[in-house]
Amino acid sequence: MKSSLPMRHASDEPPRSRSRPLVRAARMALYPRFAEVTRTKLDRLLQYARSHEKALILTHDNPDPDSIAAGVALAYLLEKLAGVHAIVAYGGIVGRAENRALVKVLKLPVVPVSRVVFDDYDLICMVDTQPEQGNHSLPARHFPDVVIDHHPERPDSHLAPIADVGGPIGATSTVVAGYFRASGLEVPPPVATALFYGIKADTRDLGRQTTRPDVDAYLWLFPMTDKEALAEIEHPTLPTDYFRLYHTAIERAVVYGDAVVCDLAEIYAPDMVAEVAERFMSLEGMRWSLAFGRYEDDLYFSIRTNDRRMNAGRLIRDVIEAKGGSAGGHGTMAGARLPVKGLSAAALRRLEEELVKDFLDAFGMKGRKGKKMV
Ligand SMILES: [Mn+2]
């Protein structure tokens, strides 16, 4: 059945940039097809969109640069090439200072989903997430028409008329940059800068989960970026809360063998767990990094690994979905959310202890004694 659905890439998966040389040579031969396939995907998307009037593009909750950039770029494409009025909305908050700067400095037109009346839109798109992912704010009575996401595909995503999901690509921004390139449309500097930063952030400067299309899109976009804006985004001023949280993080981090675990308690923005997990991954000798904290009625989790044999996305789903939460991610980075509304302080502590134990088991650190990081 799947093969009859539009915009699916199975045979046109781009090569991983770090394949062994022989395999790489063989895959390179496939590469021209990637551009061709992208053109076809764009045509199908535009043809579908043209019979609609108003598009709502949803990012995942607490959006990262990749989802914001992909959303804004898709909105621009739909307006220019399909004549569809498009807005970009997100659930949760734009938390990290870099992400706030991205929106502010580039004046990106994104709005909180609380301001959206879903029934006003006849075209619903989802970027950097998928219907079953559980980290977005699309009400269950709606289903997206368009899904564009580089995360591993979920079965339901292909029920969307237009789905460009899965594959090894490092960023959804790479996929949308590919559409731009195929369209021949000029990329406005704010859009180019956002897409560039989206790829840079998701691939950690092209060092993680990076494929040749990611590198190509990055290089293609760079001359079109606003360098001053980029510097402002990458080096934003930070609130006192940020340093307070880091202080807490450093004091509370515990090392178990080659895994570092940090319970951040209250956090001022959900995406701070990702920031801390990422940072502690640079601690010498670590193979795993886990950070979690509470924001409003949810516990947020973020894990990182540098072990290519492991799959962080699968691991976090196994642990968190068993407890009724939602999770997603890929090989080296993943995140999750678990509702804890109404739990007493004692019950919450027990749950956290259980979860840390589950994670340590999954990391292969069963029964290890922890030692404070500092
Ligand atoms: Mn992404």
Residues whose N, C-alpha, C, O or C-beta is under 5 A from the ligand:
A	BS01	MN	D66 D128 G170 A171 T172 D202
